[in-house]
């Protein structure tokens, strides 16, 4: 196959023969009720891979010789239980003779492991098939166990850690990638309700992206693009770490596979492999290449081990590494393992506890894995969706599953499993998985539960490659917060230091709010509660269904006025905190501080006509007196530093008289100061020179009066004094000496 797969061969345990070898004792006491040796060896002789032939005389390519030699000492009478080691039993570390790190192992065990790996390289390079290599490993002194599938061999010596030998079908040729396979329809996905958002800090999120084989996947490695997505995501800016290996000598390093509990999202683009039976799986994630025994000893820190191939050795981590470093799992982390065969069994994913992990069941084309990863992360980031919903979106885009033709090297009998029991004989069953750690010999070999797997393809058949999502406990995770406090007047996300205009009324002070929630599955808005706090005091709650959908998927907007429990002073600074109680459980939070609450600061425009009518009313003008605003404006500016400016800009009004209409036009700029206390507003404006023009309108024409020509510069009194005020709906109403002046908010003070 090619570089185009994260492991380039579409073969799994259920689609290959598996040989489980254990250094179990007790064979000398075997009874006489064993099956005919010819039958047993015939079944073993069928393990050669297609195209290899069935040469039972060649001890290097068949397990028959090993079977014959081991059956010579078997007696014919025994009903004693036969120990049948399972994957779980062979691979679970922690015992005295099975350390979880090489640091705990004897040097001799590591040396023996490398000696076995190097001997396997020589045999495989000399033409031996993978099963013959496994047979040689099984005959090595002090071997504790061997697992072999059509792709790879896992083995362990007594006192050492598990190691791997990868066949060509696993490693691929690392050349030109293959074309993406045709995609198949995706099954419907059941969606649980959202649970929570990753991480403990609602303001800061962290992401780790690793591409240890970027030099291999080249342009189809998605690591850099995923890192860029998170750098632009809410809460992640400046907190995204991306590491890549651009050549075989640059080591990402096993240390970067530690400490994942410090991150909220982890994405790994690498090679992977699994061998599974019913009891569980052993899984490898490759860390870097060209590892030596010295590197493993000197730089080993926490459970990394080695995988050999015909060309060298790679460093990798497996189940024991994860168990060592994450004993409590990763309950608030989303992990994407963009690697082949890491999602067939659940052992690796279970290591993350209530976290959510994505992984591939089979070998996956690199371009397909890249497209799937970008679609997955893009959905999580753009909409704030749960991981389950994002998985569904990827499926709807035909990027979560596809069918491909099984590798030609898939064994002709994909259900065949070979087992070397404690009776010293090989047995076989036709089923995908080995069940149980103990079986009883009844004259026909060990009775092992055979579990059929109908979707196991025969040679040339179809195999389905699927991106699976596991974990999350009883709920789900989102990669970012979905609670938003928007600016109620300016629009957009509220920023620290923003100024919000509140309503100061006679009964209380009220603040306008705009609250937004994203990522809600249709039908869950009624079960989503929004709670708003101002300076730690809860001021109101809403159901998302009380708001309006914005048109963006899963997004609802609440716009309302909230009654503040404390009266505010102008320019009070407060903290605002919005908590979204997600459906059933979990929270999302947005917190903004400081937010300046203001009513008076800004530029206000006088409602001139209403003001002139007030003048007429208060002065008790004659019934025939009328003052009408004609053009121009009168504005006042109240700044946060207490300075004030009144401006009349071509402010023109007309007064009716028996002789005609007097038209007055005023231009002025009046500086001063202002202050407020409670509902009292004081403006100090001593007045300033104003340019005043008074004309008489006769027959629709303006004429200068005979006692003055052109504009006159005269002293002018502005609106000033102390009076009461109210602010409501961006309208300022003041009352001075019985005259009410009403102003409309124009904008912030310059």
N, C-alpha and C positions, 0 to 999 in steps of 0.2 A: 504494500500500500504506500502511502505517501505522507508527506508533511501535513497534508490536508486534514488529518485527524489528530485530536489530542492524544489518543492512542489510536493507531491507524487500523486496527483490525476489529471487525464487527463480530466478535466471538465472546461468549460469556460462559460461565461454568455450566449453565443449563444447556449450552450449545456445544459442549466439548466434553471429552473424557476427563475425569479427574482422578488422580492417584493420591491417596492419603496413606502415608507411611509413618509408623510410629515405632519407637524403640520399646515396645511393650514386651513383657516377659510372660512365661507360662506356657510356651508352645510345646515344651518337652512332654507335658502331661496330656496332650490332645488325645482324644479317643479315636475309635475306629469307625465312627459313623460319618466321617467326612465324605463329601461327594467324590465321585470318580475323578482321579487326577487328570484324566484326558479331557473331561468336560471343563474342568477349571482352567487348564492351560489353553484350551481352545478359545475360551472367552477372553483370556488375557492376550492371546496372540492377535486379536482383532483391534488392538489399540494403535496400530501404526496409522499415521495420518494419511488421508487419501493421496494417492500418487506415490506414496513411499513403498508400496508393495507389502506383502506379508511373508517376510523371510524369517521363519521361526528358528533357523539355524544360526542367525547372526546375533550373538549375545549383545552387541552394542546397540541394536535397534529394537530389541524385544525384551519384554519382561518375563518371557517364558522360562528362560534359564534360571532367573532368580526364583521363579515359582517352583520349578522342579527341585532345586536344591533345598528350598525351605520346606518342601513337603516330604522330603525323605525321612525326616525324624518324627513325622506326625504319626501317632497311634490312631487306631480306628475306633476307639470307644471313649467318647466324652460328650457329656451334655452340660459341661461347665460353661458359664457365661463367657462370651468372647468380647474383649474390650475393643470398642470401635471408636477411636478418637475423632472428635468433631473439630471443625474449624475453630469454634470458640474455645475448646479445651486446649488446642495446640497453640493458640495465639494469645491467650490471656496471660499477661505478665504479672509479676509480683511475688512469685514463689522464689525460694532460695536458689533453685537451678534455672530460673527464668527471670532475669533482671529486666527492668523497664528502661534502663539506659545503659549504654556501653561503659559509662563511668563506674557502674556497679559490677561490671563483668570482669572476669579474669582476663589478663592479656592473652593467655593461651586460647581462649574462646574466640577472641577477635582474630587472632592469627589463623586459627582453624577455619573460620568463616571466609577469610580472604583466600586461603588455600583452596577451599572448595569452589569459590567463585571463579578463581583463575583456572582451575582444572575444568570447570564447566565451559569457560570461554574456549579452551583448547579443543574440547570434544565437539562443541557446537560449531566452532570454526572449521573443524575437520570433517563435518558432514553429518554428525549424529543428530537425530531429531530430538525434539524437546522431551519426549517421553523417555528416550534412551538416556538423556542427560539426567533426568529425574531419577532413573533407576540407578545410575552411578552415584548420585548424591545419597540415595537411600542406603547404599552399601558402605558409606563412609563411617568410620569409627565415631562413636559418641554423637551420632545424629539423633536429635530429639523428635523431629517430625518434618514431613515434606508434604506440600500441597502442590498439585500441578493441574493447570488447565491448558487449553489450546494456545494461550497467550504467554503464560509466565509460570515460573516456579517460585514458591515460597519455601524456605527451609530454615531450620534452626538447629544449632548444635547445643549440647548440654552446657548450661551455664552462660549461654550467649543470648543475644537478641535475634529476632527474625530478620532474615535478609531475602533478597529476591534475585532471580535470574530471568531476564526478559528476552523472549524470543523475538525474531524479526517482525513477526506479526504484531507485537506490542509496540516496539520502538518505531516501526516505519522506516522509510528510506530517507526521511528528512530532505526531500527534494521538492519539486514543483507540486503544489497542493492540488488536490482533486477538485472537480466541480461540485457545487452543492447538490446533494441528492434531491430528487423530487419529493415534495411534501405531501403528507396525508392529512385527512380531516382530523380535527382534534376533538376528543370527547368532551362533553360538557363537564364543567368543574363545579363542585359544590362549594359555596362560599360561606365560611363562618363569619360571624360579626367581628368587627375590629376590636382589638384588645388595648393596645397601647402604642406609644411612640418610642423609638429606640432611645436609649441613654437616659441619664438622670438629669442632665443639664438641658433645659428647654431652650437656652439661648445659644449654646455651642455644641456642635456635633463634630465627630471625627471619623475620617474614612482612611482605610489602608488599602492600597492597590498594589499587587505584586505580579510581575511578569518575568519569572525566572527563565523562560524559554522564548523570550522575544526574538532572539537570534534565529530561532527555529521557525516560529509562526510568522515572522516578518510582518507584512502588511495586514495579515489577518489577526494579529494579536490586538485585542481591544483594550489593553490596560491603560494606555495613554488617553484614549477617548473616554473611558469610564472615569478616570481621574479628573478630566476636564469637566465632565458633567457635574461631578460633586463639588468641584471648586466654584461652580456657579449656582449651587443649590443653597437653599435657605439654611443658614446656620453653619455651613461647612467652609466658607471662604477662609483661606489661610490655615485650614486644619485638615488638608488632604495630603497624605504622604504616598508618593508613587516611587517604586523601585523596579528597575528592569535590568536584565542581563542582555546586553547587546552583542556579547560574544561568549564563548565557552569559558573564558578565563575570568570573567567578571561574576563574582558570586553574590547573589541576593543574600544568601546566608540563612542558616537555620534559625538564627536569632530573630529573624523577621516573622517566623511562624510561631513565636512566643508572644505573649502579651497582647493577644487579640482582645482580651477583656477591656483594654483601654480604648477600643474603637467601637463605633456604632455600626459601621458597615465595613465588611472585609470582602474584597474581590481578588480571587487568585486565578490567573490564567496559566495553566501548566499541564503536564502530563499526569495521568492517573491510571490506576489499575485496581481491580477487586477480584478476589476469589471467595466464593460463598458456598455454604450449604445451609440446611435448615436452621442450624444453631447460630449462624452469624457469618460475618465476613471479615477478611483482613484486607485493608485498603492502603494503597500507597499514594502519596502526593510527592512528586519530585521537586526537590529544592534547587539543586544545581548539579552540574556535570563535572566529570573528570576528578572525582573524589578519590583520595588514596587512604590507605589504612592510617597513615600518619596524620592526615587531615582529620579523620574521624576521631582519632584519639586526642589530638591536641586541641581541636576546635569543636569537639562534640560537647553539646550543652543541652541536655534535657531529652534525649530519646531519639535523635536522628539515627538512621541506619543506612544501609547501602543496597543498591540494586545493580547487579552486573549485567552486561550485555556483551555481544561478540566484540565490541570495539573498546570497551572500557567499563567505567562504573559511575553511577550517579548517586548523589546523596538524596535521601527521601525521609519523610515522616509518615507514620502510620497510626493505627488505633492507639497503641501504647503511648505514643507521644502526646496525643490529645488527652488521653486519660490522665497522664502525668501533669500536664499544664493546665487543664481545665476540669478539675475534679467536680466542680459545681456547674459545669456547662457554661454557655454564654447566653444567659436568659434574655438579654436586651440587645441582641446583635443580629443583624442580617448578614449572612455569609453566602457568597456565590462562589462555588467551586466550578470554574469553567474548565473542567478536566474530564477526560473519558472515564467511564466505568466507576464513578465515585458515588453513584446514587442507586445502584441495583439493590444493595442491602441497606439496612437502616443503622448498622453499627456505627459508622462514621458520623452520620447525621445525628444519632442519639447522643453523641458526645457533646453536642451543643445545647442540650437541655431544652429549655423553652425558647431558645433562639430559633430563628428561621434559617434554613439552609437550602440552597438550590444546587442541584448536581445532575449529571447525565447518567442514564442507565447503561449506555453502551458507548462505543467509540463514536465520536461526533466529528463531523467535518468542521475544520477551523473557521471557514467563512460563515457557516451556519451558526456555530457557537458565538462568533463575534456579533452577528446580527441579533441573535436572541438576547445576548447580554445587554447590548445597547438599547433594545426595545424594553427590556425589563427595567433597567435602571432609569431610563427616560420616563417611563410611566410612573414609577415610584416618586421621582423628583417633580415632574411637571404637575401631577394632579394630587399628590399627597395620598395616593391610594394605599390600601393595605397590600401586603405582599401577595395575598391570595388573589385579589382583584388584578394586580399587575400580571400575575401568572396567567390569568384568564385572557388578558389583553394580548399577551405574547402568543397564546394559543389561537386567538381569533385572527392573528396575523400570520398563522401557519408557521410559527417559529418555535413552537414548543415540542413538536414531534414530527417525525417523518419516517418513511419506510425506505430501506435500502436492501440490496441483495446481500445475503450472507456471504462472508468471505469463502472463496473456493476451498480453503484449507479446513473449513469446518468439518469435523469428523462425520462419517456417514451414519454413525449411531450416536446422535447427539445426547441421548439420555444415559449413556453408559457411564457408570462410576465404578472405579476400581478401588478396593480397600484391602490393605494388609492388616489383618486382625492380629490379636495376641496369640492366635493359634499358629502364626507363622506362615499362613497361606493367603494368597490373593483370592478375593471373592469379587463378584460383580453383581450389580442390580441394574435394572433399567428404570431409572427415575431421575428427576432433576436434582434432588436434594437428599443428603444423608440425614436421617432422623434418629436422634437418640445417641447416647454415649455408650450404650451397652446393648448387645444382642445375644441371643442364645442359639448355639449350634444345634440343629435338629436333624443333622444328616444331610442337609442341603445347603450348608453354609450359613452365615449369620442372617438372621431375619431382620432386615433393615427396612423401615417404612419407605416405600417408593412413592414419591409425589410426582404426578404427571404435570408437565408444563406444556400445554397444547401449542403455545405460541413459539416454542423452540423450533427454529428453522432447521431443515436439513440442508445439505449442500446446495447452494444456488437459490434457496428459499428466501423469503423476505424476513427481515428483522426490523423491529421498531425501535428507533432511538428517541428517548423521551427525556425532557427536562423536568425533573420531579421537584416538588416543594414539600419539605417536611419540617416538623417542629412547630413552635408557636404554642405549645401546651394546648389549652382549650380555646385560645384566642388567636391573635394575629399581631403583626407589627407594621408600623409605618416608618419610613426612614427620616421623616422630618415632621415638624409641627404643622398642624392644619388649622390652628386658631390664629386669627388675624384681628388686630385693632386698626381700623382704617381712620383716616382723618375725615371727620363728618362734614367739613366745609370745603377743604381744598382737594379732597379725593386722594386716593393712593394710600399706601401703608403709612401709618403714623410713625414719625421719627422722634427720637429723643430730642427734647428742647422745642418741640412744636408748640404752637400757640393755638388754643381752642377757645372760641368765643362762646361764653355761657350766657344764659338768660338769668338776669337778676330781677326777680319779681317781688311783689309785696309779701307773698306768703313764704317763698323759699327760693333757693337758687337751683337752676336746672342746667344740665349739660347735655348737649346733643351727642349721640354716639352712632358709630357705624361699625358693626361687628360682623366678621365673616368667618365661615367655616368651610373647609374643603374636604374632598375625598369621601363623601357620604354615599354609600350604596343607596339606590332608589328605594324608598320605603322606610329608611332608618332615620329620616330627619325628625320624626315625632319623638324618637327615643334619644335624641341628642340634645343635651342641655347646655346652655351658655350661662356662665356666672361672671358678673363684672364686679371688681373691687376697685375702690378709689381710696388711696392711702390706707389699705388694709381693711376697709369697711365694705362689706357687700352691699351694693346699692340696688341691684335688680337681677332677675333671672329670666330666661326665655327658653322656649323650645325652638329648635332650628326651623320647625314648620311654621312658626309665626313670622318668619321672614319671607323673602322672595328669592326664587332661583335666579342666578345671575346669567344663565345661559351656558356657563362652563360646567362640564360634567361634575356632578356631586357638590357644587358650590351654592351656598345660601348666604343671604345678606340680611342682617337685622339693622334697621334704622329707627331710632327712638330718642326720646328725651328722658334722662334719668334725674330724679330729684336727689340733690346732694343733701346729706344729713347735717352738714355744717355750712353756715353761711361763709362765703369766701370774701376775701379782700382782693382787690385788683392785683393781678399778676401773681396770685398764689401758685406755687409749684406743687404738683401732686404726682403720685405714682399710680398708674393704671395697670390692672392685671385682669386678663380674660382667661378663664378656665373653661375648656370644652369637656364636658362629661360625655365621652364617646359611648355609642350604643352598648349597653350592658355593663361595660367596665372600661377602665383606663381613662387617661386624661391627655389633653393637649393644651399647652399654655403659651400665651403671648403676654409679655410684660414690657411696658414702656415707661421710662422715667428719665428726666423729669418731663412733665407736660405742664405748660403754663396755662392757667385758666384766666381769661381776661374778658372784660365786657367793654371797657371804655377806650382802650388804646386802638388807634387806627384813624382813618380818614372818614369823616362823616359829611354828608351833603344835606343841607337844610331843605325841608319841604317848604319852599318859599311862599306859595299861595296860602297854605294853612297858617303860616306865620303872620302874613299880612292880615288875614281875617281875624286872628287873635288880637292884633294891634287895634284894629277897628273896634272889636268887642270891648277890650279893656279901656280904651280911651273914650268910649261912649260917643263916637263920631256920629254926625248927623245921618239921618236916614238916607240921604242922597250920596254920602261919601262911600266911594269904592276904591280899593287899592288892588291892582291886579299885577301879578308877576308876568313879565313879558319875555325875558330871556336871561341868559347868563346864570351863574350859580354862586352860592355862598357856601363854603366848606370850612370845617374846623378840623384841625389835626391834633390829636392827643397822643403824645409819645410816652414810651415807658419810662423815660428819664424825667418826666414831669414837665417838659416844655410843651408849649401850646402855640399854634399859629392859626389865625382866622384869615381867610382869603375871600374877597369879593372880586369875582372875575367877570367884568362887563355885566354885573348884576343890575338888571333893569326892571323897573316897575312903573306903572302908570296910576295917577290919582285923578279921579274925575272932578271937574269944577264946572261952574256955569259957563265959563269962557272957553272951555275945551278940556283936554286931558293933558295934565302935566306929566312928562316922562322924565324920570331920573335914572341916570346910569352911574354906577359907582365902581371904581377899581381901588382895592386897598390890600395891604398885607399887614396884619396886626399880630405881633409876637407877644407872648405872655407865658404864664405858667398855669398848671392845674393840679388838683389833688382831690382825693375822694375819701370818704369815711362812711361806712354803712351805705345808706342810700342818699348821701349828701355829696354833691359835686360842686366844687369851687373853681371858677375860672377867673384869673386875674389878667385882664386885658386893658391896659391904660389907654388904648386907642392910639392911632397914628394918623399921619396925614393921608388923606384919601383924595383921589381925583374924582370930582363930581361934575356931571354935566346935567343941567336941567333945561328941558325944551318943552315947547308947547306944540301939541299936535292939533292941527286945524285942517279939516278936510282930508285927513289921511297923510298930511305932510308935517314933518317936524320942523319947527322954527325956533331959532334962538331967541331968548327973551331980551328985551331992550336994555335991561339993567346989567347984562353980562354977556360977554362974547367968548364963545368957546368953553374950554374946560376950566373949572375952578378948583384950586387946592384948598381944602378946608379941613379942620379938625373933625374927627369922626369917632363916635363911641361904638364899640363893638358889643356883641353879646357877652356879658360878664356878670359876675356876682356869685352868690351861693344859692343853690336850689336843690330840689330833689330830682332823682332820675330813676328810670327803669330801663333795662335792656331786655328785649325779647324779639326773637326771630330776626336778629341783626337790625333791630330798630331801636334807636336811642331817643327817649322822650325826657325832656327836662322842663322844669317849671321854675321861673324866676319872677318874683314879685307879681304872681298871678298870670304871667304870660307863659303859655306852653309852646315850646319849640320842639319839633319832631325832625329827627335826622335819620337818613338811611346810610348803612355801612357801605363805603366805597371800596376799601381795601386796607391793607396794613399801612402803618405810618412809614413814610420814607425816611 
